[in-house]
C-alpha cells in the first residue's frame, strides 16, 4: 500500500469519525442571538437543567437604549401565564447598554412591581422590595456592558446576581420572582416591545 493511499484512508477515516461526533456536540454550539450587540446564548444551564432562550429585546426610554434583556425557560412560553406556570428554574439576564445610576434603577424596579401587583400582594413583599432596592443602591453605578441576572431556583428562592456576584441570600418568598418578572411581563410593563420580545413575539 502506498503512502499516498494510506493518507487517503486516514483522511477518510478521520472524516467519518468527525461526522460520527457531530450529532453529540452540545446545544451550546448553536448560534447565540445578538440584540443591540449583546450576545445571548441560545441555551444556559441552571440547577443542572438546560434552559432555552425564550426571547430577548431592548428596553428603550424615549429614543435611548437602556439595556438588553433575555428570558430563559425550560420550554417555550408565549404568555405571562405560561411563564408563571412553569415550575422549573428560570432566568432573566440583563446587560446594560448605557451607564445608569443603580439606586435609580432600583427605584424603577420597585415602582414597576407596585404598578403591576395587587396592593395586598405588594404589601406582603415590601421587605423584599426594599432589599432589592438596597442591592442596587450599593452598586452606585451600572456601566454599559455590566450584567445582572435574576434566577428562580426551585427549593431555594430568587437569586440576584450583579456583575457575576450573588447578592446575599436568595429571596425566600415564592411569589417574589413572579413579582419581579411583572416589571417586564405585567399589565403595565416597563416596555411593551420588550415584553413581546421576551415572549418570543419580537
Secondary structure, DSSP 8 states (H G I E B T S, - for coil): --HHHHHHHHHHHHHHHHHHHHTTS-GGGS--EEETTEEE-SEEEETTEEEEEEEEEEEEETTEEEEEEEEEESS--SSHHHHHH--S-EEEEEEESS-EEHHHHHHHHHHHHHHHS-HHHHHHHHHHHHHHHHHHHTT-EE-TT-EEEEEEETTTEEEEEETTEE-SS-B--TTHHHHHHHHHHSTT-S-HHHHHHHTT--
